[in-house]
Amino acid sequence: MTEVNFDGLVGPTHSYGGLSVGNLASQQSAHTVSNPKEAAKQGLRKMKLLHDLGVPQAVLPPHARPAVDVLRKLGFSGRDEEVLQGARQREPALFAACCSASSMWAANAATVCPSGDSRDGKVHFTPANLRSNLHRAIEAPTTARILQAVFPDPACFVHHSPLPAVELFGDEGAANHTRFAFDAEAPGLQLFVYGRSLVAPASSVPTRYPARQSLEASRAVARLHGIEPALLVFAQQSADSIDAGAFHNDVVSVGHRDVFLFHELAFRDQAGVKAEIDTKARGRVRWIEIAASDVTLDEAIATYLFNSQLVTLPSGLMALIAPRECQDSKRVWARLQGLLQELGFLERIEIVDLGQSMRNGGGPACLRLRVDLSDREMRRMNRAVMLDDDLFEKLDAWIDVHYRDRLQEADLADPLLLRESNTALDQLSQLMQLGSVYPFQR
């Protein structure tokens, strides 16, 4: 099995709308000027870094924005420019949601189950409904078409519909999901993390910010993917961490293979979660718990320490891909340097500059969806999305041609920006051999 990181490419309408309640960075950056070209290149350089390290890397395309099709469904009519101007003037918040480039954070695109864990021996995909925020909820149909274009062979891949977009089944995708793997030939252990449920006591639910992922959604996804109960752990994220701004569990923990790096205050019943995982994993998980006395919750969230990526290098050792903000924090950087000395399996720490994404609340792990694939499944997927030197050069040049280096909120209603974006994505879908995945192509 090979773990492939599928990173979301930042779209041409990358902007700071402050649309995500509970995401502190998003709220703090609201209504400031963005640089879509820099954002896209920062993400692309991160992908190239992983490729150069020998880690399999692929690309997921941006969604078409502004979402004129959604605005038309909500009652705006006329020519495209009339739809854009009418929505911005009469419903500015709704208009901003329909312009968001949030599909860049591919960790929320879907939950994925490898073939080794499913009863039917196929890879399963369930796009997240993201019903907590409108700007994300409208992504599901295009996400589903993109995943089907990347993984088209029904002999290997099963595509489920998103869960019903109601509060009971709020689903945020792989940002609340980790798979532990111990043997390439054996099933893994899947950890689903939720923030609320019908059966959770009221005292366990955050009071400042909403808990987006429900236990009911996590259980439904696990059933759809055909995962045996012995391979499942459901754990509740601590209310304190959500109220501190950890709107997804990947802001307070990150797992890879048999390693789990997490904050002391990540889970409601931390000891119980560890005990269940240890029992089902037969004691094979390597725990790395960061004490609150070393890194506070506020420091972890401000730097996105736990939104780093853990990846396996060709040497068999691991690397941690961390945002620059970790290096800028003396206490966080000191703890990371300590880990480098303490952990024999951690070969290196790579720092990446994702400032444009970080200002909207998304670090290295937010940008990627992990998919474990066998050699046969790798051959059956759309190989045109796999990053190599040639695709990197083509995407870098494509960004130079089609992206603006300055974007204000008022620019989002510019009909020229819509035409620029659609032209760019039409070319990209051809370059990546995706077919007609966008509404304007259909």
C-alpha positions as CSV (number, residue, x, y, z in Angstrom):
1,M,0.0,0.0,0.0
2,T,1.2,3.5,-0.9
3,E,-0.1,6.6,0.9
4,V,-0.7,9.4,-1.6
5,N,-1.2,13.0,-0.6
6,F,-3.8,14.7,-2.7
7,D,-3.5,18.4,-2.2
8,G,-6.1,21.0,-3.1
9,L,-4.8,23.6,-5.5
10,V,-5.7,27.1,-4.3
11,G,-8.3,28.7,-6.6
12,P,-8.2,32.1,-8.4
13,T,-10.8,33.6,-6.0
14,H,-8.7,33.0,-2.8
15,S,-10.0,35.7,-0.4
16,Y,-10.6,36.6,3.2
17,G,-14.3,36.6,3.8
18,G,-14.2,35.6,7.5
19,L,-16.8,33.0,6.8
20,S,-15.8,30.3,9.2
21,V,-17.2,30.6,12.8
22,G,-14.8,29.0,15.3
23,N,-11.8,29.4,12.9
24,L,-9.8,32.2,14.7
25,A,-7.5,32.9,11.8
26,S,-10.4,33.2,9.4
27,Q,-12.1,35.7,11.6
28,Q,-9.0,37.7,12.3
29,S,-8.2,38.0,8.6
30,A,-11.7,39.0,7.5
31,H,-12.0,41.6,4.8
32,T,-8.3,42.0,4.2
33,V,-6.6,41.9,0.8
34,S,-5.5,38.5,-0.5
35,N,-2.9,37.3,-3.1
36,P,-4.3,34.3,-5.0
37,K,-1.2,33.9,-7.1
38,E,1.1,33.7,-4.0
39,A,-1.4,31.4,-2.3
40,A,-1.5,29.0,-5.2
41,K,2.3,29.0,-5.6
42,Q,2.8,28.4,-1.8
43,G,0.6,25.3,-2.0
44,L,2.2,24.1,-5.2
45,R,5.7,24.5,-3.7
46,K,4.6,22.4,-0.7
47,M,3.5,19.7,-3.0
48,K,6.8,19.8,-4.9
49,L,8.7,19.5,-1.6
50,L,6.9,16.3,-0.8
51,H,7.5,15.0,-4.3
52,D,11.2,15.9,-4.0
53,L,11.4,14.1,-0.7
54,G,10.1,10.9,-2.4
55,V,6.6,11.1,-1.0
56,P,3.8,10.3,-3.6
57,Q,2.0,13.5,-4.3
58,A,-1.1,14.3,-6.4
59,V,-3.2,17.4,-7.1
60,L,-6.9,18.1,-6.8
61,P,-8.2,21.1,-8.8
62,P,-10.0,24.1,-7.4
63,H,-13.7,24.5,-7.7
64,A,-15.4,27.1,-10.0
65,R,-16.0,30.3,-8.2
66,P,-17.9,32.6,-8.0
67,A,-20.6,29.8,-7.9
68,V,-23.0,31.5,-10.3
69,D,-25.0,28.2,-10.5
70,V,-25.7,28.3,-6.8
71,L,-26.7,32.0,-6.9
72,R,-29.1,31.2,-9.7
73,K,-30.6,28.4,-7.6
74,L,-31.2,31.0,-4.8
75,G,-33.2,33.3,-7.0
76,F,-30.7,35.6,-8.7
77,S,-31.2,35.9,-12.5
78,G,-30.0,37.6,-15.6
79,R,-26.6,37.6,-17.3
80,D,-23.7,36.4,-15.2
81,E,-22.6,39.9,-14.4
82,E,-26.2,40.8,-13.3
83,V,-26.2,37.7,-11.0
84,L,-22.9,38.7,-9.4
85,Q,-23.8,42.4,-8.9
86,G,-27.3,41.6,-7.7
87,A,-26.1,39.1,-5.1
88,R,-23.3,41.4,-3.9
89,Q,-25.6,44.3,-3.4
90,R,-28.6,42.5,-1.9
91,E,-27.0,39.6,-0.1
92,P,-23.3,40.3,0.5
93,A,-22.8,37.5,3.0
94,L,-24.4,35.0,0.7
95,F,-22.3,36.4,-2.2
96,A,-19.1,36.0,-0.2
97,A,-19.9,32.4,0.6
98,C,-20.3,31.7,-3.1
99,C,-16.9,33.1,-3.9
100,S,-14.8,31.2,-1.4
101,A,-11.9,29.2,-2.5
102,S,-12.2,26.9,0.5
103,S,-12.1,23.7,-1.6
104,M,-8.3,24.2,-1.3
105,W,-8.5,22.4,2.1
106,A,-8.8,18.9,0.7
107,A,-8.7,17.3,4.2
108,N,-12.4,18.2,4.2
109,A,-13.2,16.9,0.8
110,A,-14.1,13.3,1.9
111,T,-13.4,10.4,4.1
112,V,-11.5,7.5,2.5
113,C,-11.4,3.9,3.4
114,P,-8.5,1.8,1.8
115,S,-9.4,-1.5,0.2
116,G,-7.6,-3.4,2.9
117,D,-10.1,-2.2,5.5
118,S,-13.4,-2.6,3.6
119,R,-15.4,-5.8,3.4
120,D,-15.6,-5.7,-0.4
121,G,-11.9,-5.1,-0.9
122,K,-12.4,-1.8,-2.7
123,V,-11.5,1.8,-1.9
124,H,-14.4,3.8,-0.6
125,F,-15.0,7.6,-0.8
126,T,-17.7,9.6,0.9
127,P,-17.6,13.3,0.1
128,A,-18.2,15.5,3.2
129,N,-21.5,17.4,3.3
130,L,-19.8,20.2,5.3
131,R,-23.2,21.4,6.3
132,S,-21.9,23.7,9.1
133,N,-21.0,26.5,6.7
134,L,-22.7,27.4,3.4
135,H,-19.4,28.3,1.6
136,R,-18.3,24.7,2.2
137,A,-21.6,22.9,1.9
138,I,-21.9,23.9,-1.7
139,E,-18.6,22.1,-2.5
140,A,-20.0,18.5,-2.3
141,P,-21.4,18.0,-5.8
142,T,-18.2,19.2,-7.5
143,T,-16.0,17.3,-5.1
144,A,-17.9,14.1,-5.9
145,R,-17.4,14.6,-9.6
146,I,-13.7,15.3,-9.2
147,L,-13.2,12.2,-7.1
148,Q,-15.1,10.1,-9.6
149,A,-12.9,11.6,-12.4
150,V,-9.7,10.8,-10.4
151,F,-10.8,7.3,-9.4
152,P,-13.0,6.1,-12.2
153,D,-12.7,2.3,-12.2
154,P,-15.7,0.7,-10.4
155,A,-13.7,-2.5,-10.1
156,C,-11.5,-0.7,-7.6
157,F,-13.3,2.3,-6.3
158,V,-16.7,2.9,-4.7
159,H,-18.2,6.4,-4.5
160,H,-20.9,7.2,-2.0
161,S,-23.2,10.2,-1.9
162,P,-22.6,12.7,0.9
163,L,-24.6,12.1,4.0
164,P,-27.9,14.0,4.4
165,A,-27.0,17.7,5.0
166,V,-28.8,18.0,8.3
167,E,-27.4,18.7,11.8
168,L,-27.6,15.1,12.9
169,F,-25.2,14.1,10.2
170,G,-22.8,17.0,10.1
171,D,-19.7,15.6,8.4
172,E,-16.4,17.4,7.9
173,G,-14.4,14.6,6.2
174,A,-10.9,13.4,6.9
175,A,-10.0,16.4,9.1
176,N,-11.6,14.3,11.9
177,H,-10.3,10.9,10.7
178,T,-7.0,9.1,11.2
179,R,-6.0,5.6,10.0
180,F,-3.3,3.7,11.8
181,A,-1.4,1.1,9.8
182,F,1.0,-1.5,11.1
183,D,1.4,-4.1,8.4
184,A,1.0,-3.5,4.6
185,E,-0.8,-6.8,4.3
186,A,-3.2,-6.3,7.2
187,P,-6.2,-4.0,7.8
188,G,-5.5,-0.7,9.6
189,L,-7.3,0.8,12.6
190,Q,-9.5,3.8,11.9
191,L,-10.1,6.6,14.4
192,F,-13.2,8.8,13.9
193,V,-13.3,11.9,16.0
194,Y,-16.5,13.8,16.7
195,G,-17.5,16.9,18.7
196,R,-21.1,16.2,19.5
197,S,-23.8,13.5,19.3
198,L,-27.3,12.7,20.5
199,V,-26.0,10.6,23.3
200,A,-23.2,12.8,24.5
201,P,-23.8,14.6,27.8
202,A,-24.5,18.4,27.5
203,S,-21.4,19.1,29.6
204,S,-19.2,17.6,26.9
205,V,-20.3,19.9,24.1
206,P,-18.5,23.2,23.5
207,T,-20.3,26.4,24.4
208,R,-18.3,29.1,22.5
209,Y,-18.0,27.6,19.1
210,P,-20.0,24.9,17.3
211,A,-18.9,21.3,17.2
212,R,-19.1,20.4,13.5
213,Q,-18.6,16.7,13.3
214,S,-21.3,14.4,14.8
215,L,-20.9,10.8,16.1
216,E,-23.9,9.8,14.0
217,A,-22.1,11.0,10.8
218,S,-18.9,9.2,11.7
219,R,-20.8,5.9,12.4
220,A,-22.7,6.3,9.1
221,V,-19.5,6.7,7.1
222,A,-17.9,3.7,8.8
223,R,-21.0,1.6,7.9
224,L,-21.0,2.8,4.3
225,H,-17.3,1.8,4.0
226,G,-17.9,-1.6,5.3
227,I,-15.4,-1.4,8.2
228,E,-15.5,-4.1,10.9
229,P,-16.1,-2.9,14.5
230,A,-12.8,-4.3,15.6
231,L,-11.1,-1.9,13.2
232,L,-12.9,1.2,14.6
233,V,-12.5,3.7,17.4
234,F,-14.9,6.6,17.9
235,A,-13.5,9.4,20.2
236,Q,-14.9,12.7,21.3
237,Q,-12.8,15.8,20.9
238,S,-12.6,17.9,24.0
239,A,-15.0,20.8,24.3
240,D,-12.2,23.0,25.6
241,S,-10.1,22.5,22.4
242,I,-13.1,23.3,20.2
243,D,-13.8,26.4,22.2
244,A,-10.2,27.4,22.0
245,G,-10.4,27.4,18.2
246,A,-9.6,23.8,17.2
247,F,-12.6,23.5,14.9
248,H,-11.4,20.2,13.5
249,N,-9.4,17.5,15.3
250,D,-6.5,17.9,12.9
251,V,-5.7,21.1,14.7
252,V,-4.9,19.2,17.9
253,S,-3.7,15.8,16.6
254,V,-2.0,14.2,13.6
255,G,-1.5,10.5,13.0
256,H,0.5,8.6,10.4
257,R,1.1,4.8,10.2
258,D,1.8,3.7,13.8
259,V,2.6,7.2,15.2
260,F,0.1,9.6,16.9
261,L,1.2,13.1,17.8
262,F,-1.4,14.9,19.9
263,H,-2.0,17.6,22.5
264,E,-2.6,16.7,26.1
265,L,-6.1,18.3,25.9
266,A,-7.2,16.9,22.5
267,F,-9.8,14.4,23.7
268,R,-12.6,14.4,26.2
269,D,-11.5,11.1,27.7
270,Q,-7.9,11.0,26.7
271,A,-7.0,8.0,28.9
272,G,-10.0,6.0,27.6
273,V,-9.2,6.8,24.0
274,K,-5.6,5.7,24.4
275,A,-6.7,2.5,26.2
276,E,-9.2,1.5,23.4
277,I,-6.7,2.2,20.7
278,D,-4.0,0.3,22.5
279,T,-6.3,-2.7,22.9
280,K,-7.5,-2.8,19.3
281,A,-4.0,-2.0,17.9
282,R,-2.4,-4.6,20.3
283,G,-0.1,-1.9,21.7
284,R,1.6,-1.0,18.5
285,V,0.8,2.7,18.4
286,R,3.7,5.0,19.2
287,W,2.2,7.8,21.3
288,I,3.7,11.4,21.3
289,E,1.7,13.5,23.7
290,I,2.6,17.2,23.9
291,A,2.0,18.5,27.4
292,A,0.0,21.7,27.9
293,S,2.9,23.0,30.1
294,D,5.2,22.8,27.0
295,V,2.7,24.0,24.4
296,T,-0.6,25.6,25.4
297,L,-3.8,25.0,23.4
298,D,-3.6,28.6,22.3
299,E,0.0,28.2,21.1
300,A,-0.9,25.0,19.3
301,I,-3.8,26.6,17.5
302,A,-1.9,29.8,16.7
303,T,1.0,27.9,15.1
304,Y,-1.0,24.9,13.8
305,L,1.7,22.6,15.2
306,F,-0.7,19.6,15.0
307,N,-1.8,20.5,11.5
308,S,1.7,19.5,10.3
309,Q,2.0,16.5,8.1
310,L,3.8,13.3,9.2
311,V,5.1,11.4,6.1
312,T,7.3,8.4,5.5
313,L,10.4,8.9,3.5
314,P,12.0,6.4,1.1
315,S,14.5,5.6,3.9
316,G,11.6,4.3,6.1
317,L,12.1,7.1,8.6
318,M,9.6,10.0,8.9
319,A,9.5,13.7,8.3
320,L,7.3,16.4,9.8
321,I,6.1,19.1,7.4
322,A,5.4,22.1,9.6
323,P,4.1,25.6,8.9
324,R,6.6,28.5,9.3
325,E,4.6,29.7,12.3
326,C,5.9,26.8,14.3
327,Q,9.5,28.1,13.8
328,D,8.4,31.6,14.7
329,S,7.2,30.5,18.1
330,K,10.1,29.9,20.5
331,R,8.2,27.5,22.7
332,V,6.8,25.4,19.9
333,W,10.1,25.3,18.0
334,A,11.9,24.3,21.1
335,R,9.5,21.4,21.6
336,L,9.8,20.3,18.0
337,Q,13.6,20.4,18.3
338,G,13.2,18.2,21.3
339,L,11.1,15.7,19.4
340,L,13.8,15.6,16.7
341,Q,16.3,14.6,19.3
342,E,14.0,12.2,21.2
343,L,12.4,10.2,18.3
344,G,14.7,7.9,16.4
345,F,12.2,7.5,13.6
346,L,11.9,11.2,13.0
347,E,14.6,12.1,10.4
348,R,13.8,15.7,9.7
349,I,11.5,18.7,10.1
350,E,10.7,20.6,7.0
351,I,9.3,24.2,7.3
352,V,6.9,25.4,4.7
353,D,5.5,28.9,4.1
354,L,1.8,28.7,3.7
355,G,1.0,32.2,5.0
356,Q,-1.9,32.9,2.6
357,S,-3.6,29.7,3.6
358,M,-2.8,30.1,7.3
359,R,-4.4,33.5,7.4
360,N,-7.6,31.7,6.5
361,G,-7.1,28.9,9.0
362,G,-5.5,26.1,7.0
363,G,-2.1,24.6,7.4
364,P,-0.2,21.8,5.7
365,A,-2.5,19.0,6.8
366,C,-5.6,21.0,5.9
367,L,-4.5,21.1,2.3
368,R,-4.2,17.4,1.7
369,L,-6.4,14.3,1.5
370,R,-4.6,11.0,2.2
371,V,-5.5,8.0,0.1
372,D,-3.8,4.6,0.6
373,L,-3.6,2.7,-2.7
374,S,-2.3,-0.7,-3.8
375,D,-0.2,-1.0,-6.9
376,R,-3.2,-2.1,-8.9
377,E,-5.3,0.8,-7.7
378,M,-2.5,3.2,-8.5
379,R,-2.6,1.9,-12.1
380,R,-6.4,2.2,-12.3
381,M,-6.6,5.9,-11.1
382,N,-6.2,8.9,-13.3
383,R,-2.4,9.3,-13.4
384,A,-2.6,12.7,-15.0
385,V,-3.2,14.2,-11.5
386,M,0.1,12.8,-10.1
387,L,2.7,15.5,-9.5
388,D,6.0,15.2,-11.2
389,D,8.5,17.8,-12.4
390,D,6.7,18.2,-15.7
391,L,3.2,18.8,-14.1
392,F,4.8,21.1,-11.5
393,E,6.3,23.3,-14.3
394,K,3.0,23.3,-16.2
395,L,1.0,24.3,-13.1
396,D,3.4,26.9,-12.1
397,A,3.2,28.5,-15.5
398,W,-0.6,28.1,-15.5
399,I,-0.8,30.1,-12.3
400,D,1.4,32.8,-13.7
401,V,-1.0,33.2,-16.7
402,H,-4.3,33.1,-14.9
403,Y,-4.0,34.3,-11.3
404,R,-4.2,37.8,-9.9
405,D,-1.7,38.9,-7.3
406,R,-4.1,41.2,-5.4
407,L,-7.8,40.6,-4.7
408,Q,-10.2,42.8,-2.7
409,E,-13.7,41.8,-1.8
410,A,-15.2,44.2,-4.4
411,D,-13.2,42.4,-7.1
412,L,-15.2,39.2,-6.6
413,A,-18.1,40.8,-8.4
414,D,-16.0,41.7,-11.4
415,P,-17.4,39.7,-14.4
416,L,-13.8,39.6,-15.8
417,L,-12.7,37.6,-12.7
418,L,-15.4,35.1,-13.4
419,R,-14.3,34.7,-17.0
420,E,-10.6,34.5,-16.0
421,S,-11.4,31.8,-13.4
422,N,-13.6,29.7,-15.8
423,T,-11.0,29.9,-18.6
424,A,-8.3,28.8,-16.2
425,L,-10.3,25.9,-14.8
426,D,-11.4,24.8,-18.3
427,Q,-7.7,24.6,-19.3
428,L,-6.8,22.8,-16.0
429,S,-9.5,20.2,-16.4
430,Q,-8.0,19.3,-19.8
431,L,-4.5,19.3,-18.5
432,M,-5.5,16.9,-15.7
433,Q,-7.8,14.9,-18.0
434,L,-10.8,15.3,-15.7
435,G,-13.5,15.8,-18.2
436,S,-16.5,18.1,-17.5
437,V,-16.4,18.4,-13.7
438,Y,-17.5,22.0,-13.4
439,P,-21.1,23.4,-13.7
440,F,-20.1,25.9,-16.4
441,Q,-18.8,22.9,-18.6
442,R,-22.0,20.9,-18.2
